[in-house]
Amino acid sequence: MTETAPVHPVDEIPPKRQLAAFGLQHVLAMYAGAVAVPLIVGGAMRLPPADLAYLITADLLVCGIATLIQCIGFWRFGVRLPIMQGCTFAAVSPMVLIGTTGGGLPAIYGSVIVAGLAIMLLAPVFGRLLRFFPPLVTGTVILVIGLSLLPVAGNWAAGGVGSADFGEPKNLALAAFVLAVVLGVQRFAPAFLSRIAVLIGIVVGLAVAVPSGFTDFGGVRDADWVGISTPFHFGAPTFEFSAILSMLVVALVTMTETTGDFIAVGEMTDRKVSPRSLSDGLRADGLSTVLGGVFNTFPYTAYAQNVGLVGMTRVRSRWVVATAGGILVLLGLLPKLGAVVAAIPAPVLGGAGLVMFGTVAASGLRTLAQVDFKGNNNLTVVAVSVAMGMLPVGVPTIYEKFPGWFQTVMNSGISAGCLTAIVLNLLFNHLPAKGGSGAVEADGLAGGGVEKAVEKSREEAL
Protein backbone atom coordinates (compact mmCIF):
# COMPACT_ATOMS: atom_id res chain seq x y z
CA MET A 1 0.00 0.00 0.00
CA THR A 2 1.54 3.28 -1.12
CA GLU A 3 1.34 6.29 1.15
CA THR A 4 0.18 9.55 -0.37
CA ALA A 5 2.37 12.56 0.27
CA PRO A 6 0.87 14.98 2.80
CA VAL A 7 -0.75 18.07 1.30
CA HIS A 8 0.83 21.37 2.30
CA PRO A 9 -1.68 23.68 4.12
CA VAL A 10 -1.32 26.19 1.26
CA ASP A 11 -2.67 23.59 -1.20
CA GLU A 12 -5.45 22.18 1.02
CA ILE A 13 -9.02 22.72 -0.17
CA PRO A 14 -11.38 23.30 2.81
CA PRO A 15 -15.04 22.20 2.65
CA LYS A 16 -17.28 24.40 0.47
CA ARG A 17 -19.06 25.99 3.43
CA GLN A 18 -15.76 27.09 4.94
CA LEU A 19 -14.41 28.23 1.57
CA ALA A 20 -17.34 30.61 1.15
CA ALA A 21 -17.05 32.05 4.67
CA PHE A 22 -13.26 32.44 4.60
CA GLY A 23 -13.39 33.90 1.09
CA LEU A 24 -16.05 36.46 1.99
CA GLN A 25 -13.95 37.48 4.98
CA HIS A 26 -11.03 38.30 2.66
CA VAL A 27 -13.31 40.31 0.37
CA LEU A 28 -14.65 42.41 3.25
CA ALA A 29 -11.10 43.02 4.50
CA MET A 30 -9.94 44.54 1.21
CA TYR A 31 -13.13 45.99 -0.31
CA ALA A 32 -12.78 49.52 1.04
CA GLY A 33 -9.20 49.77 -0.21
CA ALA A 34 -10.11 48.27 -3.58
CA VAL A 35 -12.84 50.80 -4.39
CA ALA A 36 -10.91 53.75 -2.91
CA VAL A 37 -8.49 54.04 -5.85
CA PRO A 38 -11.12 54.43 -8.61
CA LEU A 39 -13.11 56.77 -6.33
CA ILE A 40 -10.08 59.01 -5.69
CA VAL A 41 -8.90 59.10 -9.31
CA GLY A 42 -12.39 59.48 -10.77
CA GLY A 43 -13.32 62.11 -8.17
CA ALA A 44 -10.20 64.15 -8.90
CA MET A 45 -11.09 64.08 -12.61
CA ARG A 46 -14.69 65.11 -11.80
CA LEU A 47 -16.18 62.15 -13.63
CA PRO A 48 -19.99 61.80 -13.58
CA PRO A 49 -21.52 59.27 -11.13
CA ALA A 50 -22.22 56.76 -13.93
CA ASP A 51 -18.54 56.72 -14.93
CA LEU A 52 -17.45 56.39 -11.29
CA ALA A 53 -19.74 53.40 -10.87
CA TYR A 54 -18.28 51.90 -14.05
CA LEU A 55 -14.72 52.33 -12.75
CA ILE A 56 -15.63 50.55 -9.51
CA THR A 57 -17.28 47.54 -11.17
CA ALA A 58 -14.39 47.25 -13.64
CA ASP A 59 -11.94 47.38 -10.75
CA LEU A 60 -13.74 44.64 -8.80
CA LEU A 61 -13.88 42.41 -11.88
CA VAL A 62 -10.15 42.71 -12.61
CA CYS A 63 -9.33 42.43 -8.87
CA GLY A 64 -11.01 39.04 -8.93
CA ILE A 65 -9.29 37.91 -12.12
CA ALA A 66 -5.90 39.10 -10.82
CA THR A 67 -6.43 37.23 -7.53
CA LEU A 68 -7.34 34.03 -9.36
CA ILE A 69 -4.21 34.29 -11.53
CA GLN A 70 -2.02 34.88 -8.46
CA CYS A 71 -3.48 32.09 -6.32
CA ILE A 72 -4.17 29.34 -8.86
CA GLY A 73 -1.57 30.29 -11.46
CA PHE A 74 -0.86 29.01 -14.94
CA TRP A 75 2.46 28.34 -16.63
CA ARG A 76 4.94 30.91 -15.18
CA PHE A 77 2.26 33.28 -13.88
CA GLY A 78 1.19 33.31 -10.23
CA VAL A 79 3.01 32.89 -6.90
CA ARG A 80 0.43 30.22 -5.87
CA LEU A 81 0.10 31.55 -2.32
CA PRO A 82 -2.93 33.08 -0.53
CA ILE A 83 -2.40 36.55 -2.04
CA MET A 84 -5.23 39.02 -2.61
CA GLN A 85 -4.79 41.52 -5.44
CA GLY A 86 -6.05 45.09 -5.59
CA CYS A 87 -5.28 48.51 -7.09
CA THR A 88 -2.08 50.02 -5.71
CA PHE A 89 -2.24 53.35 -3.90
CA ALA A 90 1.29 54.12 -5.10
CA ALA A 91 -0.17 54.97 -8.51
CA VAL A 92 -2.88 57.35 -7.27
CA SER A 93 -0.90 60.61 -7.34
CA PRO A 94 0.70 60.05 -10.78
CA MET A 95 -2.64 58.94 -12.26
CA VAL A 96 -4.46 61.99 -10.89
CA LEU A 97 -1.74 64.20 -12.36
CA ILE A 98 -1.94 62.45 -15.77
CA GLY A 99 -5.72 62.52 -15.80
CA THR A 100 -6.14 66.16 -14.81
CA THR A 101 -3.46 67.72 -17.03
CA GLY A 102 -5.11 66.96 -20.36
CA GLY A 103 -4.27 63.30 -20.90
CA GLY A 104 -7.47 61.96 -19.38
CA LEU A 105 -8.26 58.30 -18.83
CA PRO A 106 -6.81 57.14 -22.22
CA ALA A 107 -3.36 58.48 -21.23
CA ILE A 108 -3.64 56.78 -17.83
CA TYR A 109 -4.50 53.45 -19.43
CA GLY A 110 -1.73 53.73 -22.01
CA SER A 111 0.87 54.24 -19.26
CA VAL A 112 -0.67 51.42 -17.17
CA ILE A 113 -0.38 48.96 -20.07
CA VAL A 114 3.29 49.87 -20.64
CA ALA A 115 3.99 49.58 -16.89
CA GLY A 116 2.41 46.11 -16.82
CA LEU A 117 4.55 44.95 -19.72
CA ALA A 118 7.66 46.35 -17.98
CA ILE A 119 6.82 44.44 -14.78
CA MET A 120 6.57 41.18 -16.74
CA LEU A 121 9.96 41.83 -18.34
CA LEU A 122 11.62 42.80 -15.04
CA ALA A 123 10.13 39.93 -13.00
CA PRO A 124 13.10 37.53 -13.50
CA VAL A 125 15.52 40.30 -12.44
CA PHE A 126 13.65 40.85 -9.17
CA GLY A 127 13.58 37.08 -8.64
CA ARG A 128 17.37 37.05 -8.49
CA LEU A 129 17.36 39.74 -5.78
CA LEU A 130 15.77 37.43 -3.20
CA ARG A 131 19.15 36.74 -1.60
CA PHE A 132 19.18 40.36 -0.42
CA PHE A 133 16.14 39.64 1.77
CA PRO A 134 17.50 37.76 4.82
CA PRO A 135 15.37 37.69 8.02
CA LEU A 136 16.84 41.04 9.05
CA VAL A 137 15.36 42.70 5.95
CA THR A 138 12.15 40.68 5.66
CA GLY A 139 11.25 41.14 9.32
CA THR A 140 11.82 44.89 9.05
CA VAL A 141 9.75 45.14 5.86
CA ILE A 142 6.86 43.14 7.35
CA LEU A 143 6.97 45.33 10.48
CA VAL A 144 6.86 48.50 8.35
CA ILE A 145 3.96 47.12 6.29
CA GLY A 146 1.91 46.54 9.43
CA LEU A 147 2.75 49.88 11.04
CA SER A 148 2.04 51.83 7.84
CA LEU A 149 -1.41 50.23 7.58
CA LEU A 150 -2.49 51.10 11.14
CA PRO A 151 -3.39 54.73 10.28
CA VAL A 152 -5.74 53.35 7.60
CA ALA A 153 -7.58 51.37 10.28
CA GLY A 154 -7.58 54.45 12.53
CA ASN A 155 -9.17 56.59 9.82
CA TRP A 156 -11.83 53.95 9.23
CA ALA A 157 -12.54 53.70 12.96
CA ALA A 158 -13.03 57.47 13.13
CA GLY A 159 -15.60 57.38 10.33
CA GLY A 160 -13.54 57.53 7.15
CA VAL A 161 -11.43 60.38 5.77
CA GLY A 162 -13.65 63.24 4.61
CA SER A 163 -16.76 62.16 6.52
CA ALA A 164 -18.75 64.91 8.22
CA ASP A 165 -18.74 63.08 11.56
CA PHE A 166 -15.05 62.11 11.51
CA GLY A 167 -13.83 61.38 15.05
CA GLU A 168 -17.28 61.35 16.64
CA PRO A 169 -17.36 59.15 19.79
CA LYS A 170 -20.16 57.04 18.29
CA ASN A 171 -17.85 56.01 15.40
CA LEU A 172 -15.04 55.02 17.74
CA ALA A 173 -17.53 53.22 20.00
CA LEU A 174 -18.78 51.13 17.05
CA ALA A 175 -15.19 50.32 16.02
CA ALA A 176 -14.35 49.34 19.61
CA PHE A 177 -17.44 47.12 19.73
CA VAL A 178 -16.42 45.32 16.53
CA LEU A 179 -12.88 44.92 17.89
CA ALA A 180 -14.28 43.40 21.09
CA VAL A 181 -16.46 40.99 19.10
CA VAL A 182 -13.51 39.87 16.95
CA LEU A 183 -11.33 39.29 20.01
CA GLY A 184 -14.13 37.56 21.91
CA VAL A 185 -14.87 35.16 19.05
CA GLN A 186 -11.20 34.44 18.52
CA ARG A 187 -10.69 33.68 22.21
CA PHE A 188 -13.85 31.80 23.21
CA ALA A 189 -15.53 30.42 20.05
CA PRO A 190 -14.90 26.94 18.57
CA ALA A 191 -11.98 26.57 16.15
CA PHE A 192 -13.92 27.12 12.91
CA LEU A 193 -15.73 30.21 14.19
CA SER A 194 -12.51 31.67 15.59
CA ARG A 195 -11.05 31.52 12.09
CA ILE A 196 -13.84 33.70 10.73
CA ALA A 197 -13.71 36.09 13.69
CA VAL A 198 -13.26 39.09 11.38
CA LEU A 199 -16.29 38.12 9.28
CA ILE A 200 -18.42 37.61 12.41
CA GLY A 201 -17.23 40.95 13.82
CA ILE A 202 -18.19 42.77 10.61
CA VAL A 203 -21.61 41.05 10.40
CA VAL A 204 -22.42 41.77 14.07
CA GLY A 205 -21.13 45.33 13.69
CA LEU A 206 -23.33 45.84 10.61
CA ALA A 207 -26.33 44.44 12.51
CA VAL A 208 -25.76 47.09 15.19
CA ALA A 209 -24.97 49.85 12.69
CA VAL A 210 -28.16 49.51 10.60
CA PRO A 211 -30.70 50.44 13.32
CA SER A 212 -28.27 53.05 14.68
CA GLY A 213 -28.32 55.04 11.44
CA PHE A 214 -24.73 54.38 10.37
CA THR A 215 -25.60 52.92 6.96
CA ASP A 216 -27.08 54.33 3.76
CA PHE A 217 -28.46 51.77 1.33
CA GLY A 218 -29.43 54.37 -1.29
CA GLY A 219 -26.59 53.22 -3.51
CA VAL A 220 -27.99 49.67 -3.52
CA ARG A 221 -31.32 50.90 -4.86
CA ASP A 222 -29.66 52.93 -7.63
CA ALA A 223 -27.15 50.26 -8.72
CA ASP A 224 -27.74 48.10 -11.81
CA TRP A 225 -28.28 44.37 -11.49
CA VAL A 226 -25.82 43.44 -14.25
CA GLY A 227 -22.79 45.32 -15.55
CA ILE A 228 -20.03 44.09 -17.88
CA SER A 229 -16.77 45.98 -18.37
CA THR A 230 -15.80 46.17 -22.04
CA PRO A 231 -12.23 46.82 -23.29
CA PHE A 232 -11.27 50.48 -23.79
CA HIS A 233 -14.67 51.77 -22.69
CA PHE A 234 -13.28 55.32 -22.36
CA GLY A 235 -11.50 55.29 -25.74
CA ALA A 236 -8.32 53.88 -27.24
CA PRO A 237 -5.25 54.30 -24.99
CA THR A 238 -2.74 57.04 -25.75
CA PHE A 239 0.95 56.74 -24.98
CA GLU A 240 2.53 59.91 -23.60
CA PHE A 241 6.20 59.83 -22.64
CA SER A 242 5.90 61.72 -19.33
CA ALA A 243 2.92 59.60 -18.24
CA ILE A 244 4.75 56.37 -19.09
CA LEU A 245 7.87 57.51 -17.24
CA SER A 246 5.98 58.25 -14.02
CA MET A 247 4.11 54.95 -14.22
CA LEU A 248 7.38 53.03 -14.69
CA VAL A 249 8.59 54.49 -11.39
CA VAL A 250 5.33 53.30 -9.84
CA ALA A 251 5.99 49.84 -11.31
CA LEU A 252 9.34 49.62 -9.49
CA VAL A 253 7.71 50.74 -6.23
CA THR A 254 4.88 48.20 -6.49
CA MET A 255 7.32 45.40 -7.34
CA THR A 256 9.27 46.23 -4.17
CA GLU A 257 6.08 46.32 -2.06
CA THR A 258 4.76 43.12 -3.59
CA THR A 259 8.06 41.35 -2.91
CA GLY A 260 7.67 42.27 0.77
CA ASP A 261 4.08 40.98 0.82
CA PHE A 262 5.05 37.69 -0.87
CA ILE A 263 7.84 37.12 1.64
CA ALA A 264 5.47 37.94 4.53
CA VAL A 265 2.88 35.41 3.34
CA GLY A 266 5.62 32.87 2.73
CA GLU A 267 6.74 33.26 6.36
CA MET A 268 3.16 32.96 7.67
CA THR A 269 2.30 29.88 5.61
CA ASP A 270 5.63 28.04 6.06
CA ARG A 271 6.17 28.02 2.31
CA LYS A 272 9.20 30.21 1.72
CA VAL A 273 9.20 32.22 -1.46
CA SER A 274 11.87 31.05 -3.93
CA PRO A 275 13.43 33.22 -6.67
CA ARG A 276 11.34 31.37 -9.25
CA SER A 277 8.03 31.76 -7.39
CA LEU A 278 8.81 35.44 -6.75
CA SER A 279 9.37 35.95 -10.49
CA ASP A 280 6.13 34.10 -11.27
CA GLY A 281 4.19 36.24 -8.80
CA LEU A 282 5.57 39.50 -10.13
CA ARG A 283 4.91 38.35 -13.69
CA ALA A 284 1.26 37.78 -12.69
CA ASP A 285 1.21 41.33 -11.26
CA GLY A 286 2.38 42.63 -14.62
CA LEU A 287 -0.25 40.65 -16.53
CA SER A 288 -2.99 41.89 -14.18
CA THR A 289 -1.81 45.47 -14.66
CA VAL A 290 -2.00 45.07 -18.45
CA LEU A 291 -5.54 43.70 -18.04
CA GLY A 292 -6.29 46.73 -15.87
CA GLY A 293 -5.24 49.08 -18.66
CA VAL A 294 -7.38 47.19 -21.18
CA PHE A 295 -10.48 46.84 -18.97
CA ASN A 296 -10.62 50.43 -17.67
CA THR A 297 -8.93 50.12 -14.31
CA PHE A 298 -5.48 50.59 -12.75
CA PRO A 299 -2.16 48.89 -11.71
CA TYR A 300 -2.45 45.87 -9.41
CA THR A 301 -0.42 44.64 -6.46
CA ALA A 302 -0.70 42.32 -3.44
CA TYR A 303 -2.89 43.72 -0.66
CA ALA A 304 -1.13 43.85 2.69
CA GLN A 305 -4.37 43.96 4.71
CA ASN A 306 -5.13 40.42 3.56
CA VAL A 307 -1.62 39.35 4.54
CA GLY A 308 -2.62 40.30 8.07
CA LEU A 309 -5.81 38.27 7.80
CA VAL A 310 -3.84 35.16 6.81
CA GLY A 311 -1.60 35.61 9.86
CA MET A 312 -4.50 36.27 12.22
CA THR A 313 -6.80 33.42 11.16
CA ARG A 314 -3.98 30.92 10.40
CA VAL A 315 -6.01 29.79 7.37
CA ARG A 316 -3.23 29.22 4.86
CA SER A 317 -5.08 27.72 1.88
CA ARG A 318 -4.63 29.60 -1.40
CA TRP A 319 -7.99 28.20 -2.50
CA VAL A 320 -9.68 30.32 0.15
CA VAL A 321 -8.28 33.48 -1.43
CA ALA A 322 -9.07 32.10 -4.90
CA THR A 323 -12.68 31.82 -3.71
CA ALA A 324 -12.47 35.46 -2.65
CA GLY A 325 -11.31 36.23 -6.19
CA GLY A 326 -14.39 34.47 -7.54
CA ILE A 327 -16.62 36.55 -5.25
CA LEU A 328 -14.95 39.74 -6.54
CA VAL A 329 -15.62 38.69 -10.14
CA LEU A 330 -19.28 38.19 -9.17
CA LEU A 331 -19.39 41.63 -7.51
CA GLY A 332 -17.86 43.14 -10.65
CA LEU A 333 -20.57 41.57 -12.83
CA LEU A 334 -23.43 42.32 -10.39
CA PRO A 335 -23.10 45.99 -9.30
CA LYS A 336 -26.06 45.74 -6.90
CA LEU A 337 -24.20 43.13 -4.83
CA GLY A 338 -21.13 45.36 -4.82
CA ALA A 339 -23.24 48.25 -3.56
CA VAL A 340 -24.43 46.11 -0.62
CA VAL A 341 -20.83 45.45 0.45
CA ALA A 342 -19.98 49.13 -0.09
CA ALA A 343 -22.70 50.09 2.42
CA ILE A 344 -20.69 48.63 5.32
CA PRO A 345 -19.79 51.63 7.56
CA ALA A 346 -16.12 52.59 7.85
CA PRO A 347 -16.03 52.21 11.69
CA VAL A 348 -17.02 48.54 11.33
CA LEU A 349 -14.07 47.96 9.00
CA GLY A 350 -11.83 49.99 11.32
CA GLY A 351 -12.46 47.75 14.31
CA ALA A 352 -11.56 44.67 12.29
CA GLY A 353 -8.62 46.42 10.61
CA LEU A 354 -6.90 47.18 13.91
CA VAL A 355 -6.55 43.45 14.58
CA MET A 356 -5.50 42.51 11.05
CA PHE A 357 -2.93 45.25 10.52
CA GLY A 358 -1.51 44.84 14.00
CA THR A 359 -1.07 41.14 13.19
CA VAL A 360 1.14 42.05 10.22
CA ALA A 361 3.39 44.19 12.43
CA ALA A 362 3.56 41.44 15.05
CA SER A 363 4.57 38.93 12.36
CA GLY A 364 7.47 41.22 11.47
CA LEU A 365 8.60 41.19 15.09
CA ARG A 366 8.40 37.39 15.10
CA THR A 367 10.69 37.23 12.06
CA LEU A 368 13.12 39.70 13.65
CA ALA A 369 13.30 37.42 16.69
CA GLN A 370 15.40 35.06 14.52
CA VAL A 371 18.07 37.75 14.07
CA ASP A 372 21.09 38.17 16.36
CA PHE A 373 21.47 41.77 17.53
CA LYS A 374 24.62 41.25 19.64
CA GLY A 375 27.97 42.63 18.52
CA ASN A 376 26.74 43.94 15.18
CA ASN A 377 24.84 46.83 13.57
CA ASN A 378 21.56 45.04 12.94
CA LEU A 379 19.68 47.19 15.46
CA THR A 380 20.73 50.27 13.47
CA VAL A 381 19.43 48.68 10.26
CA VAL A 382 16.02 48.05 11.82
CA ALA A 383 15.85 51.42 13.59
CA VAL A 384 16.66 53.58 10.56
CA SER A 385 14.54 51.50 8.18
CA VAL A 386 11.46 51.71 10.42
CA ALA A 387 12.06 55.45 10.90
CA MET A 388 12.27 56.05 7.14
CA GLY A 389 9.18 53.92 6.59
CA MET A 390 7.17 55.84 9.19
CA LEU A 391 8.22 59.34 8.06
CA PRO A 392 5.71 59.65 5.19
CA VAL A 393 3.03 57.98 7.32
CA GLY A 394 3.43 60.40 10.23
CA VAL A 395 4.23 63.48 8.11
CA PRO A 396 2.47 62.96 4.73
CA THR A 397 3.68 66.30 3.31
CA ILE A 398 7.35 65.83 4.18
CA TYR A 399 8.46 65.29 0.56
CA GLU A 400 6.04 67.64 -1.20
CA LYS A 401 8.90 69.99 -2.28
CA PHE A 402 10.75 67.13 -4.00
CA PRO A 403 10.43 66.01 -7.66
CA GLY A 404 7.47 63.83 -8.57
CA TRP A 405 9.50 60.65 -9.13
CA PHE A 406 11.08 61.00 -5.68
CA GLN A 407 7.66 61.48 -4.06
CA THR A 408 6.33 58.41 -5.86
CA VAL A 409 9.06 56.27 -4.32
CA MET A 410 9.40 57.81 -0.85
CA ASN A 411 5.77 58.72 -0.10
CA SER A 412 5.07 55.01 0.23
CA GLY A 413 6.22 54.05 3.70
CA ILE A 414 6.49 50.43 2.57
CA SER A 415 8.83 51.12 -0.35
CA ALA A 416 10.84 53.70 1.63
CA GLY A 417 11.37 51.28 4.53
CA CYS A 418 12.09 48.34 2.22
CA LEU A 419 14.70 50.19 0.15
CA THR A 420 16.36 51.54 3.29
CA ALA A 421 16.55 48.05 4.85
CA ILE A 422 18.09 46.56 1.69
CA VAL A 423 20.70 49.32 1.36
CA LEU A 424 21.68 49.30 5.06
CA ASN A 425 21.89 45.51 5.14
CA LEU A 426 24.29 45.65 2.18
CA LEU A 427 26.27 48.44 3.83
CA PHE A 428 26.69 46.81 7.23
CA ASN A 429 26.54 43.09 6.49
CA HIS A 430 27.86 42.54 2.96
CA LEU A 431 30.60 45.13 2.37
CA PRO A 432 34.07 44.41 3.78
CA ALA A 433 34.43 45.42 7.42
CA LYS A 434 36.71 48.21 8.59
CA GLY A 435 40.27 47.22 9.46
CA GLY A 436 40.52 45.65 12.90
CA SER A 437 36.82 44.90 13.27
CA GLY A 438 35.08 41.60 12.76
CA ALA A 439 32.92 41.04 9.72
CA VAL A 440 29.23 40.39 10.16
CA GLU A 441 27.41 37.57 8.46
CA ALA A 442 24.54 38.22 6.11
CA ASP A 443 21.87 37.06 8.55
CA GLY A 444 23.14 39.30 11.31
CA LEU A 445 25.34 36.81 13.19
CA ALA A 446 28.66 38.22 14.38
CA GLY A 447 31.93 36.49 13.67
CA GLY A 448 33.56 34.82 10.67
CA GLY A 449 35.04 36.67 7.71
CA VAL A 450 33.64 38.42 4.69
CA GLU A 451 34.00 35.24 2.64
CA LYS A 452 32.01 33.28 5.19
CA ALA A 453 29.28 35.92 5.24
CA VAL A 454 29.00 35.93 1.47
CA GLU A 455 28.96 32.13 1.35
CA LYS A 456 26.19 32.00 3.95
CA SER A 457 24.07 34.49 2.01
CA ARG A 458 24.49 32.34 -1.09
CA GLU A 459 23.35 29.25 0.80
CA GLU A 460 20.25 31.08 2.05
CA ALA A 461 19.38 32.07 -1.49
CA LEU A 462 19.40 28.47 -2.70
HUGI-V931082 format. One record per backbone hydrogen bond with DSSP energy under -1.0 kcal/mol. NH is the residue of the N-H (numbers start at 1). CO is the residue of the C=O. If there is no record, write none. Layout:
nh=NH co=CO
nh=NH co=CO
This chain:
nh=11 co=8
nh=19 co=15
nh=20 co=16
nh=21 co=17
nh=22 co=18
nh=23 co=19
nh=24 co=20
nh=25 co=21
nh=26 co=22
nh=27 co=23
nh=28 co=24
nh=29 co=25
nh=30 co=26
nh=31 co=27
nh=34 co=30
nh=35 co=31
nh=36 co=32
nh=39 co=35
nh=40 co=36
nh=41 co=37
nh=42 co=38
nh=43 co=39
nh=44 co=40
nh=45 co=41
nh=46 co=43
nh=47 co=42
nh=52 co=48
nh=53 co=49
nh=54 co=50
nh=55 co=51
nh=56 co=52
nh=57 co=53
nh=58 co=54
nh=59 co=55
nh=60 co=56
nh=61 co=57
nh=62 co=58
nh=63 co=59
nh=64 co=60
nh=65 co=61
nh=66 co=62
nh=67 co=63
nh=68 co=64
nh=69 co=65
nh=70 co=66
nh=71 co=67
nh=72 co=68
nh=74 co=77
nh=77 co=74
nh=78 co=280
nh=80 co=70
nh=83 co=81
nh=86 co=301
nh=88 co=299
nh=92 co=89
nh=95 co=91
nh=96 co=92
nh=97 co=93
nh=98 co=94
nh=99 co=95
nh=100 co=96
nh=103 co=98
nh=107 co=103
nh=108 co=104
nh=109 co=105
nh=110 co=106
nh=111 co=107
nh=112 co=108
nh=113 co=109
nh=114 co=110
nh=115 co=111
nh=116 co=112
nh=117 co=113
nh=118 co=114
nh=119 co=115
nh=120 co=116
nh=121 co=117
nh=122 co=118
nh=123 co=119
nh=126 co=122
nh=127 co=123
nh=128 co=124
nh=129 co=126
nh=130 co=127
nh=132 co=129
nh=133 co=130
nh=138 co=134
nh=139 co=135
nh=140 co=136
nh=141 co=137
nh=142 co=138
nh=143 co=139
nh=144 co=140
nh=145 co=141
nh=146 co=142
nh=147 co=143
nh=148 co=144
nh=149 co=145
nh=150 co=146
nh=153 co=149
nh=154 co=150
nh=155 co=151
nh=156 co=152
nh=157 co=153
nh=158 co=154
nh=159 co=156
nh=160 co=155
nh=163 co=160
nh=166 co=163
nh=167 co=158
nh=168 co=165
nh=171 co=168
nh=172 co=168
nh=173 co=169
nh=174 co=170
nh=175 co=171
nh=176 co=172
nh=177 co=173
nh=178 co=174
nh=179 co=175
nh=180 co=176
nh=181 co=177
nh=182 co=178
nh=183 co=179
nh=184 co=180
nh=185 co=181
nh=186 co=182
nh=187 co=183
nh=188 co=184
nh=189 co=185
nh=194 co=190
nh=195 co=191
nh=196 co=193
nh=197 co=194
nh=200 co=196
nh=201 co=197
nh=202 co=198
nh=203 co=199
nh=204 co=200
nh=205 co=201
nh=206 co=202
nh=207 co=203
nh=208 co=204
nh=209 co=205
nh=210 co=206
nh=213 co=210
nh=214 co=209
nh=221 co=217
nh=222 co=218
nh=223 co=219
nh=227 co=333
nh=232 co=294
nh=235 co=232
nh=238 co=106
nh=244 co=240
nh=245 co=241
nh=246 co=242
nh=247 co=243
nh=248 co=244
nh=249 co=245
nh=250 co=246
nh=251 co=247
nh=252 co=248
nh=253 co=249
nh=254 co=250
nh=255 co=251
nh=256 co=252
nh=257 co=253
nh=258 co=254
nh=259 co=255
nh=260 co=256
nh=261 co=257
nh=262 co=258
nh=263 co=259
nh=264 co=260
nh=265 co=261
nh=266 co=262
nh=267 co=263
nh=268 co=264
nh=269 co=265
nh=271 co=266
nh=278 co=274
nh=279 co=275
nh=280 co=276
nh=281 co=277
nh=282 co=278
nh=283 co=279
nh=284 co=280
nh=285 co=281
nh=286 co=282
nh=287 co=283
nh=288 co=284
nh=289 co=285
nh=290 co=286
nh=291 co=287
nh=292 co=288
nh=293 co=289
nh=294 co=290
nh=295 co=291
nh=297 co=292
nh=301 co=86
nh=303 co=84
nh=308 co=304
nh=309 co=305
nh=310 co=306
nh=311 co=307
nh=312 co=308
nh=313 co=309
nh=314 co=310
nh=318 co=10
nh=322 co=318
nh=323 co=319
nh=324 co=320
nh=325 co=321
nh=326 co=322
nh=327 co=323
nh=328 co=324
nh=329 co=325
nh=330 co=326
nh=331 co=327
nh=332 co=328
nh=333 co=329
nh=334 co=330
nh=336 co=224
nh=337 co=334
nh=338 co=334
nh=339 co=335
nh=340 co=336
nh=341 co=337
nh=342 co=338
nh=344 co=341
nh=349 co=345
nh=350 co=346
nh=351 co=347
nh=352 co=348
nh=353 co=349
nh=354 co=350
nh=356 co=352
nh=357 co=353
nh=358 co=354
nh=359 co=355
nh=360 co=356
nh=361 co=357
nh=362 co=358
nh=363 co=359
nh=364 co=360
nh=365 co=361
nh=366 co=362
nh=367 co=363
nh=368 co=364
nh=369 co=365
nh=370 co=367
nh=371 co=368
nh=381 co=377
nh=382 co=378
nh=383 co=379
nh=384 co=380
nh=385 co=381
nh=386 co=382
nh=387 co=383
nh=388 co=384
nh=389 co=385
nh=390 co=386
nh=391 co=387
nh=394 co=390
nh=395 co=391
nh=398 co=395
nh=400 co=397
nh=402 co=399
nh=407 co=403
nh=408 co=404
nh=409 co=405
nh=410 co=406
nh=411 co=407
nh=416 co=412
nh=417 co=413
nh=418 co=414
nh=419 co=415
nh=420 co=416
nh=421 co=417
nh=422 co=418
nh=423 co=419
nh=424 co=420
nh=425 co=421
nh=426 co=422
nh=427 co=423
nh=428 co=424
nh=429 co=425
nh=430 co=426
nh=431 co=426
nh=437 co=434
nh=441 co=445
nh=444 co=441
nh=447 co=439
nh=453 co=449
nh=454 co=450
nh=455 co=451
nh=456 co=452
nh=457 co=453
nh=458 co=454
nh=459 co=455
nh=460 co=456
nh=461 co=457
